[in-house]
Amino acid sequence: MTTLTDSQIAEYVSCHHTHQCGRNQTSSMLIKRIRAPVETVWSFVRRFDKPQCYKTFIKSCSMSGELKEGSVREVHVVSGLPASTSTEILQKFDEKNHILSYRVLGGEHRLQNYNSIITLHPDVVDDKPATLVIESYSVDVPEGNTHEDTKFYVETLIKCNLKSLSDSCERLVSSNSQAILGTN
């Protein structure tokens, strides 16, 4: 088992995480290694119908129908953020390659034309199965904001979500290991 190389990561980025931005748009990408196998991390990320299972800024989510490309969800955000609802469409849902992409259609928030893609890649940390998570986005820069302000805001939300995802997955792996060893 070996850790992903920089060239492998660069290849994943060039394949999935390049966004064409207009003049009044910005984009960025964040990378996080999680000490849990891809299958464990994907079990959280794939829940387009229940993002609050790891995204702490989401109070609730409703979606009708089955989970597939074209599904639309209505997300309700916790109070304290400059948002209350978001209507989002699942653009890409690739179970085999662990890719999820969605676009914001509307809602009560300032992130217009927000597009996100998250990809998961098998990795190794300390000789144990791990996951390299790459999340990128593009979004309009709201009137009165700078590109830097917008990036800071969006990246703060994504970093919190990735931290929560990491904590949830690593806690699940740890509790499963303890159960197997009978040390609960």
Order of alpha helices (4+ residues) and beta strands (2+ residues): alpha-beta-alpha-beta-beta-beta-beta-beta-beta-alpha
